[in-house]
């Protein structure tokens, strides 16, 4: 009860569970039954799934799968609203004992995260505001990197700019070997450099020469090249024709592979995962 009261106010919990009771004591048998029979209930309540627009969170085999999909945009971008939702969900997931590992994936066809929302940056009225945006992004990604739980980025489609920085903050990166899957930090084309830790994590991951090449030219690399550079740890071949559309099938398959890797990673290490060999049939 103490754990739940720290995370949830009673009104929100009752509304989520569909319970009618006048006090916390009256609710206790109901929420206790829900928690121990179905940890997903607690995960959804903690992350506030009912009010989220851009982020969905589900549990698969004790792995929290965080799915990104901005419904009103052709691509996922890290706007102020999206960033707040991602931060809220991650805080809930990483603090939830039912989730032993985390997968970050996009269900947007052809796009993981295409970068930060330039309009959000344009609206900043001062250098101080820009610094706050950058520090907010750094704090969110640092939270992933410092997590005691393995965090796996499952990448299909464009993974650029802020999206690449989110992936860099994860402990393990899986990408589809698909023409739409490209990775990079093209901010320099707008006169910017990565502002959420990418300038520090890239050299550590792939070495200074290759990191400078990516940051200063803005070039994008496809999945095979990213694997050779060390940007991603594992490649997944796209599926052939099936009952579902190719995009839907590829995303579902990638998610299943990522969940399997996250489960193995949780057993093998409490991160980091870099350099770890995982074989998936």
C-alpha positions as semicolon CSV with decimal commas, in nm:
position;residue;x (nm);y (nm);z (nm)
1;X;0,000;0,000;0,000
2;X;0,285;0,237;0,082
3;X;0,442;0,177;-0,261
4;X;0,116;0,255;-0,441
5;X;0,031;0,563;-0,238
6;X;0,366;0,713;-0,334
7;X;0,289;0,674;-0,702
8;X;-0,086;0,720;-0,739
9;X;-0,352;0,940;-0,588
10;X;-0,660;0,748;-0,481
11;X;-0,900;0,916;-0,722
12;X;-0,687;0,833;-1,025
13;X;-0,639;0,474;-0,912
14;X;-1,011;0,418;-0,852
15;X;-1,103;0,570;-1,188
16;X;-0,845;0,358;-1,369
17;X;-0,956;0,033;-1,208
18;X;-1,324;0,116;-1,245
19;X;-1,377;0,078;-0,869
20;X;-1,631;0,256;-0,653
21;X;-1,523;0,301;-0,295
22;X;-1,514;0,582;-0,044
23;X;-1,165;0,534;0,094
24;X;-0,828;0,372;0,039
25;X;-0,905;0,099;0,294
26;X;-1,221;-0,003;0,109
27;X;-1,023;-0,031;-0,216
28;X;-0,734;-0,233;-0,072
29;X;-0,859;-0,587;-0,150
30;X;-0,947;-0,486;-0,506
31;X;-0,621;-0,318;-0,602
32;X;-0,412;-0,582;-0,424
33;X;-0,583;-0,854;-0,628
34;X;-0,524;-0,660;-0,950
35;X;-0,156;-0,598;-0,871
36;X;-0,056;-0,952;-0,793
37;X;-0,266;-1,116;-1,062
38;X;-0,174;-0,868;-1,335
39;X;0,133;-0,642;-1,295
40;X;0,036;-0,471;-1,622
41;X;-0,242;-0,292;-1,434
42;X;0,009;-0,118;-1,210
43;X;0,234;-0,033;-1,503
44;X;-0,050;0,127;-1,696
45;X;-0,171;0,319;-1,392
46;X;0,174;0,447;-1,303
47;X;0,239;0,570;-1,656
48;X;-0,102;0,736;-1,677
49;X;-0,193;0,557;-1,999
50;X;-0,541;0,708;-2,008
51;X;-0,421;1,060;-2,085
52;X;-0,122;0,988;-2,309
53;X;-0,147;1,085;-2,674
54;X;0,193;1,000;-2,821
55;X;0,317;0,712;-2,605
56;X;0,173;0,371;-2,525
57;X;0,316;0,129;-2,272
58;X;0,243;-0,243;-2,245
59;X;0,400;-0,537;-2,064
60;X;0,534;-0,845;-2,242
61;X;0,699;-1,116;-2,033
62;X;0,798;-0,865;-1,763
63;X;0,943;-0,632;-2,028
64;X;0,791;-0,285;-2,054
65;X;0,741;-0,198;-2,421
66;X;0,723;0,177;-2,474
67;X;0,566;0,250;-2,814
68;X;0,592;0,592;-2,976
69;X;0,343;0,716;-3,235
70;X;0,236;1,079;-3,276
71;X;-0,110;1,044;-3,437
72;X;-0,124;1,388;-3,598
73;X;0,220;1,383;-3,761
74;X;0,370;1,187;-4,049
75;X;0,684;1,132;-3,839
76;X;0,765;1,117;-3,469
77;X;0,947;1,425;-3,345
78;X;1,051;1,522;-2,995
79;X;0,820;1,814;-2,934
80;X;0,762;1,961;-2,589
81;X;0,447;1,751;-2,547
82;X;0,611;1,428;-2,667
83;X;0,917;1,484;-2,446
84;X;0,698;1,532;-2,138
85;X;0,506;1,212;-2,212
86;X;0,822;1,011;-2,272
87;X;0,974;1,141;-1,949
88;X;0,658;1,061;-1,752
89;X;0,632;0,710;-1,893
90;X;1,000;0,633;-1,842
91;X;0,990;0,755;-1,483
92;X;0,698;0,523;-1,419
93;X;0,851;0,225;-1,598
94;X;1,198;0,254;-1,449
95;X;1,051;0,288;-1,101
96;X;0,819;-0,008;-1,142
97;X;0,944;-0,339;-1,004
98;X;0,714;-0,535;-1,236
99;X;0,918;-0,418;-1,537
100;X;1,252;-0,599;-1,544
101;X;1,366;-0,450;-1,875
102;X;1,248;-0,189;-2,125
103;X;1,207;-0,177;-2,504
104;X;1,168;0,157;-2,682
105;X;1,006;0,125;-3,024
106;X;0,798;0,325;-3,270
107;X;0,480;0,199;-3,433
108;X;0,496;0,485;-3,683
109;X;0,557;0,337;-4,031
110;X;0,906;0,419;-4,154
111;X;1,006;0,631;-3,855
112;X;1,163;0,571;-3,515
113;X;1,218;0,935;-3,413
114;X;1,306;1,189;-3,683
115;X;1,461;1,439;-3,443
116;X;1,361;1,731;-3,223
117;X;1,075;1,959;-3,316
118;X;1,241;2,261;-3,478
119;X;0,931;2,473;-3,409
120;X;0,981;2,410;-3,038
121;X;1,333;2,546;-3,066
122;X;1,219;2,842;-3,274
123;X;0,965;2,939;-3,008
124;X;1,236;2,965;-2,741
125;X;1,265;3,334;-2,658
126;X;1,608;3,331;-2,501
127;X;1,933;3,141;-2,466
128;X;1,818;3,041;-2,118
129;X;1,509;2,867;-2,262
130;X;1,720;2,685;-2,521
131;X;1,953;2,566;-2,246
132;X;1,657;2,438;-2,048
133;X;1,533;2,242;-2,349
134;X;1,878;2,091;-2,400
135;X;1,920;2,007;-2,031
136;X;1,574;1,848;-2,022
137;X;1,669;1,620;-2,310
138;X;2,001;1,537;-2,147
139;X;1,833;1,450;-1,817
140;X;1,576;1,223;-1,984
141;X;1,839;1,030;-2,180
142;X;2,076;1,013;-1,884
143;X;1,792;0,852;-1,688
144;X;1,785;0,573;-1,948
145;X;2,160;0,526;-1,945
146;X;2,179;0,518;-1,565
147;X;1,894;0,271;-1,532
148;X;1,964;-0,051;-1,352
149;X;1,735;-0,221;-1,603
150;X;1,841;-0,305;-1,958
151;X;1,691;-0,061;-2,208
152;X;1,674;-0,173;-2,572
153;X;1,609;0,061;-2,865
154;X;1,426;-0,117;-3,148
155;X;1,478;0,094;-3,460
156;X;1,279;0,077;-3,781
157;X;1,284;0,376;-4,013
158;X;1,449;0,714;-3,963
159;X;1,646;0,750;-3,640
160;X;1,786;1,100;-3,663
161;X;1,899;1,387;-3,442
162;X;1,725;1,366;-3,107
163;X;1,601;1,019;-3,201
164;X;1,958;0,903;-3,248
165;X;2,046;1,054;-2,912
166;X;1,762;0,863;-2,744
167;X;1,893;0,542;-2,902
168;X;2,246;0,622;-2,786
169;X;2,120;0,649;-2,430
170;X;1,983;0,294;-2,447
171;X;2,208;0,003;-2,357
172;X;2,143;-0,198;-2,673
173;X;2,029;-0,102;-3,023
174;X;1,854;-0,329;-3,273
175;X;1,773;-0,206;-3,624
176;X;1,594;-0,348;-3,924
177;X;1,799;-0,404;-4,237
178;X;1,546;-0,203;-4,437
179;X;1,586;0,079;-4,693
180;X;1,387;0,315;-4,470
181;X;1,612;0,260;-4,170
182;X;1,873;0,535;-4,155
183;X;2,066;0,673;-3,858
184;X;2,248;1,001;-3,810
185;X;2,274;1,341;-3,647
186;X;2,200;1,585;-3,932
187;X;2,151;1,892;-3,708
188;X;2,460;2,054;-3,856
189;X;2,259;2,113;-4,173
190;X;2,055;2,359;-3,965
191;X;2,362;2,511;-3,803
192;X;2,325;2,303;-3,485
193;X;2,512;2,027;-3,306
194;X;2,353;1,743;-3,106
195;X;2,231;1,898;-2,782
196;X;2,119;1,601;-2,572
197;X;2,449;1,424;-2,513
198;X;2,518;1,295;-2,863
199;X;2,851;1,474;-2,891
200;X;2,972;1,276;-2,587
201;X;2,813;0,937;-2,646
202;X;2,898;0,903;-3,015
203;X;3,280;0,920;-2,971
204;X;3,262;0,673;-2,682
205;X;3,062;0,432;-2,895
206;X;3,223;0,454;-3,241
207;X;3,542;0,652;-3,188
208;X;3,625;1,018;-3,243
209;X;3,699;1,017;-3,620
210;X;3,370;0,852;-3,718
211;X;3,177;1,058;-3,464
212;X;3,320;1,382;-3,603
213;X;3,239;1,266;-3,955
214;X;2,873;1,214;-3,864
215;X;2,836;1,530;-3,654
216;X;3,015;1,769;-3,891
217;X;2,882;1,644;-4,224
218;X;2,526;1,554;-4,123
219;X;2,542;1,234;-4,328
220;X;2,298;0,952;-4,261
221;X;2,401;0,588;-4,262
222;X;2,195;0,282;-4,342
223;X;2,160;-0,013;-4,108
224;X;2,448;-0,223;-4,246
225;X;2,690;0,069;-4,223
226;X;2,561;0,155;-3,876
227;X;2,636;-0,201;-3,766
228;X;2,990;-0,180;-3,902
229;X;3,044;0,152;-3,724
230;X;2,910;0,014;-3,397
231;X;2,605;0,240;-3,387
232;X;2,379;-0,064;-3,363
233;X;2,446;-0,400;-3,203
234;X;2,212;-0,624;-3,400
235;X;2,031;-0,626;-3,735
236;X;1,695;-0,784;-3,811
237;X;1,603;-0,878;-4,166
238;X;1,263;-0,752;-4,283
239;X;0,984;-1,002;-4,330
240;X;0,840;-1,105;-4,664
241;X;0,474;-1,085;-4,769
242;X;0,220;-1,204;-4,516
243;X;-0,131;-1,155;-4,382
244;X;-0,042;-0,810;-4,249
245;X;0,108;-0,514;-4,431
246;X;0,489;-0,527;-4,459
247;X;0,531;-0,226;-4,228
248;X;0,303;-0,367;-3,961
249;X;0,460;-0,709;-3,985
250;X;0,815;-0,574;-3,964
251;X;0,739;-0,359;-3,659
252;X;0,568;-0,646;-3,476
253;X;0,854;-0,882;-3,558
254;X;1,113;-0,624;-3,447
255;X;0,925;-0,577;-3,120
256;X;0,917;-0,950;-3,053
257;X;1,290;-0,980;-3,120
258;X;1,365;-0,679;-2,899
259;X;1,158;-0,822;-2,612
260;X;1,347;-1,150;-2,641
261;X;1,680;-0,970;-2,635
262;X;1,572;-0,756;-2,338
263;X;1,475;-1,068;-2,142
264;X;1,808;-1,237;-2,216
265;X;1,993;-0,916;-2,134
266;X;1,820;-0,891;-1,799
267;X;1,946;-1,238;-1,710
268;X;2,295;-1,185;-1,852
269;X;2,367;-0,840;-1,717
270;X;2,227;-0,548;-1,530
271;X;2,354;-0,317;-1,789
272;X;2,568;-0,231;-1,974
273;X;2,501;-0,460;-2,271
274;X;2,762;-0,321;-2,508
275;X;2,982;-0,594;-2,646
276;X;2,743;-0,867;-2,536
277;X;2,670;-1,141;-2,789
278;X;2,305;-1,248;-2,805
279;X;2,179;-1,504;-3,053
280;X;1,812;-1,501;-3,147
281;X;1,663;-1,777;-3,362
